[in-house]
Amino acid sequence: MRFSIKEIASKMGATIVGDDSLFVTRLAPIAQASKDELTFISEEKYFPFASTTHAKVIIVESCDPLPRDKTYLVVKGNVRQYLPILLMLFKPSFKQIDKMIEDSAEIAKDVHIPKSCYIGHDVKISKGCKIYPNVSILEGTVIGENCTIYPNVTIREFSKIGKNVIFQPGCVIGSDGFGYYTLGGKHIKIEQIGTVVIHDNVEIGSNTTIDRGAIGDTVIGMGTKIDNLVHIAHNDLIGENCLIIAQTGISGSVTVKNNVTIAGQVGVAGHLTIGENVIVAAKAGISKDLAPNQKYQGNPAQPMLDEQKSKVYVRKLPKLFERVKELEKMILEKNKGEN
């Protein structure tokens, strides 16, 4: 799809500052946008990205003091209030389901598809893949060589899968991210128009869910292994060779750098960064960025040695409380004697 920025500006009531003849193909986050994609700046902290983004067109509330080599769509009020309009505009249209294996699907000759599977329009499945019963692979998905997809897996539209990826039973790739805005006391769904990108040699555990990006992609890096019952939310960027253990939940727009280990039942708040080579102990609660090359524990998570010291202090509190009571008693008795 190609959209004239004049058409987009008209729908938002925006003013064009710059080249009004441009076209864009997709809406994308500013750090990921290509030259043909539209992006936006909704907060001052993203201003520096205006100089480094590849996007030629940026939606802003004000184009001062931003670089003059870009084209801007200047809107009235906060940029985020226009996102529902943009998401509906860029939402892809889907072809009607006609057959269990659509004619436009491209399937390598050595790949057997069980009768109970659905393979959507324009799906591409490369050689060496093994597909088990009750698998659904929706429109436009591309799957690399030698992937194994066990029963009851769902891979939603336009996902991009690398080579040698293993999907354990029941996992769901590309479900909608949890996005709503509240209007008049009602929760209105925000369309999720991004995709999921999974690189080579990844394994996804049973009943794990990886949400598609709201804008842009959710990405799983090469060699990462994800256990059962993990939730990875929209627009998360998971690095290479990470280990993410069962019942971990990662909120939206989190960046996990390379070689991170996250143990079981860890909760991660949104819009955070976990540095390279970090190890997070089980049941930790991550509420702020974690510096690289450290071990963390506790809720809220802190460096493991600090957390262990805190636990020792907490265990000593009852005895300390009794000592304080004794000291108070001694002071009272001393004061009585002096009086």
N, C-alpha and C positions, 0 to 999 in steps of 0.2 A: 504493500500500500504506500502511496505517496500523497502527502497533504501539503497544499499551499499554505504558507504561513499567513497569507491574507485571510484564508478560510478560518484558520485557527484563531487569529486575532479577532475576527468578527464574532466568533462564538463566545469569546471571553470579554469582549468589549475592550480589548487591549490596543495600545498605540504602538506601531512599529517604528523602532529607531534603528536605521540601517538599511540593508538591502531587502526590499519587500518582494523580490522575485524568487526567493529561495523556496525549496520544498524540503520536507522532512519525511522520514519513513517510520519513525518509532519514537516513543518517549523513553528516556533513560536517565539514571542517576548521573550527576555531573561528573563524578570520578570515573565512570565507565562509558560515557557517551562517545559515539563516533561522530565523524564530521557530518553524516547525514541524519543524525538523530537530534531530537529536541530535548533540552534539559531545562532545569530551573534552579533558582537560588531562593530558598525560603527563610534562611537565617544568615546573620552577619558572619558567622564562623565559616561559611562556605564561600565568602568573597574571594579568597586566594585561589580557589579552583577555577575562577573565571579566566585566569591567565594560562592555566595548564590544560583545561579541558579541550578535547578535539571538536566538541560541538560548535557549530557556527551560530546557532540560535539559542538564546537563553531567555526564559521567562523570569522577570524580576519585578519588584515593587518600585524600584528606582535604579536607573543605570549609572548613577553617580556613586562612587568614583571608579567604575569598572572600565576595563580596557575598551578602546574604541574600535578594535579590529573585529568585533563581534556584532551580530544583529540581536536586538533585544525586543521582546514583547513586554511592554510595560503595562502592568495591571493596577487596578485600584484596590487597595487593601491587601491583606496577607495572601501570598501566592498559594498557600495550601488550600484555601477555600475553592480554588479553581480545579483542583486535582480530580474531583469526581467527574467534571465535564470532560477533562482531557482523557481520563481512563475510559469513559464510554466512547469517546471518539476513536481511540486507538485500539479498542477491543476487537480482536479478530473475529471474523465470521466463520462458522464451521459448516462443512458439507454434511448433507443428510446421510445417515447410516443406511446402507442398502444391503450389505452382505456381511457374513462373518469375516471374510477376507476381502477387502475392497480391491477393485481391479487396479487402482493406481498404486497399490503397495508394491514395493520392490523387495523381494525376498530372495536371498542367495539360494542356489539350487540345493545345497546340502542341509538346509534348515527345514526341519519337519514342524508343521504347525498342527497341533491337535484340534479336533473338530470343535471343542468347547471354547476355543480362544477367539477373541475379536481382534483383528488387525485393521486399523483405520486407514483413511485416505492418505496417500503420499508418505506412508511409513516406509522407512528403509532399514532392513535388517541384514547385517553383513554375514559373511561366511563363518561357519564354526559355531554359531549360536545354538543353544539348546533351550527350547521353549516347552514348558510343562503345561498341563491342563488348566483351564479357567483363568488364563492370563488375558488381560485387556491392554492393548497398546494403541493409544489414540492418535488422532490425525497429526501428521507432520513430524512425528518422532523419528529420530535417527539413532540407530544402535550399532556400535562398532563390532569388530570381530571377536569371536570366542566368548561372548557373554552367556551367562546361565541365568535363566529366569524361572524360578520355581513356582508352584501352583498358587493361584489367587493373588498374584501381583497385578497392580494397576499402575500403568505409566501413562500419565495424561499428556495432552496435546503439546507438541512442539518441544518436548524434552530432547536433550542432546546427551547421548551416552557414549562413553569411550570404549576402549577395548578391555577385554578380560574382567568385566564387571560382574559381580555375583549379587543377585537379588534373592534373599531368602523369602520363604512363603509369607504372603499377606502384607508385604510392605506396599506403601502407596507413594508414588513419586509424582509431584506436580499438582497436588491438591491445592485449592485456593488458600491463600494466606488469610489470617483472621483480621480482616480490615473492615471497620465500620465507622461512620460518623453519626452523631446523635442530632436529630432535627425534630423539634416539636415533641420531645419525649420518646421518639421512636429511633431505633437503630437501623440506619440505612447502609446497605452493603456497598462497599467500595470495590469496584471491579479490579481483579488481579490480572494484569496483562503480561507479566514477565514469564520466564521459563525456569527450568532447572537444567543445569549443566553438571554432568558427572564425568570426571576425567578417568583415565585408565587405572586398572588394578584396584578399584574400590570394591568393598563389600558392604552391603546394606542388610541389616538384620531383620528378623521376622517382626512384622507389625510395626515397623518403624515408618514414620511419615516425614517426608521432606516437602515443604510447601513451595509452590512457585513464587517467584518474585512479584511484588505488587507492581513495581516499575523496575526494569532490569532483571537480572538473573540471581537465583540462588545457586551457589557454586560449591561443589565438593571436590577438593584437590586430589591429585594423583596419589594412589597408595593408601588413602585413608580408609580405616575400618570402623564401621558403625555397628554397634550391638543391637539387640532386640529392644523394642519398646522405647525408642528414642524419638523425640520430636525436634525437628530443625525447622524453624519458622522462615517466613519470607525474607528474601534478600540477605540471608546469612552467607558469609564467605568463609568457608572452611578450608584451611590450608592443606598442604601435602603431608602424608604420613602421620596423620593424627589418629588417635584412638579415643572413641567416644563410647562410654560404657552404658549399660542398660538403665532405662528410666531417667535419663538426663533430658532436660528440657532447655532449649536455647531459644530465647526470644528473638524478635525480628531485628534485622540490620546489625547483627553481631559479626565482627571479624575475628576469626580464630587463626592465628598464624601457624606456620609449619611446626610439625613434631610436637604438638600439644597432646597431653593425655588428660582426659576428663573422666573421673571415676563415676560410679553409679549414683543415681538420684541427685545429681548436681543441678541446681537451677541458675540460669544466667539471665540477668535483666537485659533489656534491649539497648541497642546503639552503643555497645561496648567493644573494646579490643582486648583480646587475650594474647600476650606476647609469645614469641617463639620459645619452644622447649619448656613451656610451663607444664607442671603437673598439679592437678587439682584433686584433692582427696574426696572421698565419698561424702555425699550429703552436704557439700559446701553450698553456700549461697553467694553468688557473685553479683555485686551491686555497683562495682566501679572497675575501671580498666586494671588489668594485671600486668605488671612489668615482666619482661622476658627472663628466662633462665632461673626461675624460682619455683618452689613448692608452696602451695597454698592449702589452707584448711579452715573449716569453721564457717559460721554464718553470723555476720558477714565474713566473707573469706579474707584472711590475712596471711602473711608469711607463716609457714608451718611452725617454726620455732616460737614465734610470738603467740600463736594460738595454743601451743602446748604449755607455754608458761602461764597463759591466762587460765587454762584448765586446772593447773596446779594451784594457782591462787584461789580459784573458786572452791576447790575441795578443802582449802584451809580456812574458809570463811567461818564455818561453825565454831571451830576452836578459837579463832580470833574474836568472834562475837562473845564467847564465854569469858575470854581474857579481859575484854573491855568491860563486861559486867562486873567482874571481880575488881578491876581497877576503880570503877565508879563507886563500888561498895566501900573499898578501902579509903577513897577520898572523902566520902560522906562520913565515915567513922572518924577519920582524922579531924575533919572540920568540927564534929560534935565534941571531940575531946578538947580541942582548942577553945571552944566556946564555954 
